[in-house]
Amino acid sequence: MKSWISQSALALLLLTQLIAMPACSQPKDKTTTDATQAASASEAQKDLSGLHKAYFASGCFWCVEAVFESVEGVEEAVSGYSGGTEANPTYRQVSSGATSHAEAVLVYYDSTIVDFPTLVKVYYGSHDPTTANRQGPDRGPQYRSIAFYENDTEKKIIEDYIQSLYESGEYAQGEIVTEVTKFDKFWEAEDYHQDYERNNPDNPYIRSVSIPRLKKFQAKYPELLKGSH
């Protein structure tokens, strides 16, 4: 009896922890100030027309956006939705799994400073590509791993990098499940999602998931960070 009670208590504790775990699919954070909103509006006016674009999905876009924006040569990263067929998807629809889209980011980069192969390295160096339909505490196909390509050259770069990861032995115990997908359409997310990590540092999810993920990447690749040269 004592053993049964202990096991039941442990199961209840684990269930409680899972329920309490903050997730990317929580409601809009109401703490965003007018100042941060003004900053986002100012950044939206940047001239990005002369930059190259790349698209990636690897879990909560708050996390992914922050990682790419820390990289030298990346001018802007925009949170949004891609990989699905539905038009004009909303955060409520995508985060609940009601569409075939994944949370994704559009990366604007200066190719004279950082190239596409390096962005692929950043992508794989900042998430676990072996967890199908899951990244950290976020579960569902809306958080799946997708590397988008716009031409055959980019496709080969992604596929070659995956092969190099297998050859390195880094993922000897797991299969890389990243979808290597031809880019079609990117839908920009609602304004309050842009620069979410920077604008909402006290959000529970940001503190417990996003910031640790960013710091882990920064510690792994300090040479790729802004201000490192």
N, C-alpha and C positions, 0 to 999 in steps of 0.2 A: 504493500500500500504506500509506504513511504517513497519507494522508487517511482511509483506511478504519479504521485503528487509532485515530485521534483521535476519529472519530465513534463508534466502538464504546465507547471509554473514556468519552466524554461520556454516552452512553446509560446505561452501567453506573452512572456517578456519579449521574445523575438518579433511576434506579431505587432506588439505595441510599438517597438522601435521602427518597424517598417512603415507603419501608419504615420508615425511622427516624422519620418524622414522628409525634409523639404524637397520639393521637386520643381523642375523648370516650368511645369504646367500649372503653376499657381496663379491666382488672379493678379491683375495689374497692381503694382506697388504704388500706393498713394503718397509715398513720401518724396517723390520726385519734385524738386523745387522749381520755381520760375527761372532761377539762375541756370540750372542744368538744362531746362527746356530751351532757354535762349541759346545756350552753348551748342545744343544739337542743331538748332535752326541755323546758327552761323556756319556750322560744319557742312550743312546741306548745301550751302552756297559755293562750296569749293568747286573749282574747275577741274573735273576729272576726265575731261574729254580726250586728253592725250595719253591716257594710261591704258595698260593692258588689263584684262579681266580674267579671273579664274573663279571657279565655283566648287564648293565643298560642303559636305554634310557629315557631321560626326557627333551627334548628340545635341544637347541644348545649345541653341545658337547664341545665347548670352556668353557661354564659355568660349565657343569657337571664334566669335568676333573678337573677343579680348586677346586671344592667343595671336591671331594674325595681325592685329593692330600693334602688337609689341615688336613686330619684325621690321628690321631696317629695309626700306624700299617699299613697304606697304603704306599707301597714302590713306586708304579708307577701307573698312570692311562693313558691309551692310547686312543686317539680319533679314531673313526672308524665308520663302518656301519654294521648293523645287522637287523634281523627281516624280511628280504626279500628273494627273490629267485634268483635274478640276480647275475651272477659271475662277479668279478672284478669291482664293481661299483666305479665310480669316484665322486668327490665332486660336479662337475657341474651337473651330472646326479641326484644324491640324493637330493641336495639342491633345484633343480628345480621341484622335485616331479616326475621325470621320471622313478623312480624305486619303488619297494615295500619296500625298506629298510628304516630304521630310523637312524638318527645320534645317535650313541651309544658310550659307553666307556667300555673298558676292565680294570678292577681293579685288580692289583696284591697286595695281602695283606698277612701279617704275622698272621696266625691264633692263635698264642700264645699271640698276643697283641690285635687284634680286630677280632671278629667273624662275621659270615655271618648275624646273626640277627641284629647286630649293623649296618652293612652296609645297611641293609634294612631300618633301622631307619633313617640313613643318607639320603638315597634315598627319602623317603617320607617326610623328614624334610627339603628338599631343593628344592621342586617344588610343583606345584598345580596339583594333580592327578585327578581333576574333570573337567579339560578343555580338551575336545576331540580334537585331532589333532591341538593343540595349546599350546604354552608356552610363556608367555610374548608377545612380538611383533611378534614372529615367528609362522606362520600358515601353516598348511598342514600336511599330514600323516607322513612326514619325521621327524616331531617334536613330534610325539605321545609318550605317556607314556608306556614303556614296562619294566617289571621286568622279567628277564630271569632266569630259573632254570636249573640245570644239573642233578638233581635227585629228588626223591620224598620227601626227607627230606627238601631240599631247597624250593620246591613247597609249602609244608605245612607251612614252616616258613613265606613265603610271604603271603599266604592266611590267616594265623592266625593274621598276623600284620594288614592286611586290615580289618579283623573283629574287631580287637581291636580299630582301628580308628573309625569305625562306632559306637562301643559301647561307645567310649569317647565323642561322640557328636560333634567332631571337624568338621565333614563333614555332619552335619544334614541337611544342605540346598542343598547338591549336591551329585551326585553319583560318586564314584571313578571309573574311566574308564580305569585304568591301565590294559594293556594286561599282563596276567601271562602266559608266553610262554616258551616252551621247547627250550633250546639253541641249535642252529644248527651250525652256522658259523659266524665268526667275520672277517670283512675285515678292515685292518688298513688303516686309512686315510693318505693322502699325508703328507710328512714330515713337511711342513710349518704349519700344524694344531696342531702339538704336542706342548704342553705348550704354546698355543697361547696367553692366557690371560697374563701370566708372561712375554712373549717376546714382547708383543705389548700393553703395558699399556695405550698408548695414542690413540689407535683405538677408534673411536666414540662409536661403539657398546660395546666395553669392558668397557668404562667409564660409559656409561648410563645404561647398562643391566647386564653385567657379574659381575663387581665388586660389585654393590649393592646386587645382588643375593648372592654372596659369603659372604658378610658382614652380611646379614640377617641370613644366616645359622650359621655363626660363633657366632653371638650374641645369637642365640637360643640354641646352644649346645657347650658352651665353654669347657666343660669337655671332649669332644671328640677330641679336637684339638691337633696337635703336640706341644709339649712343655708345655702342661697343667698339666703334672704329675711330 
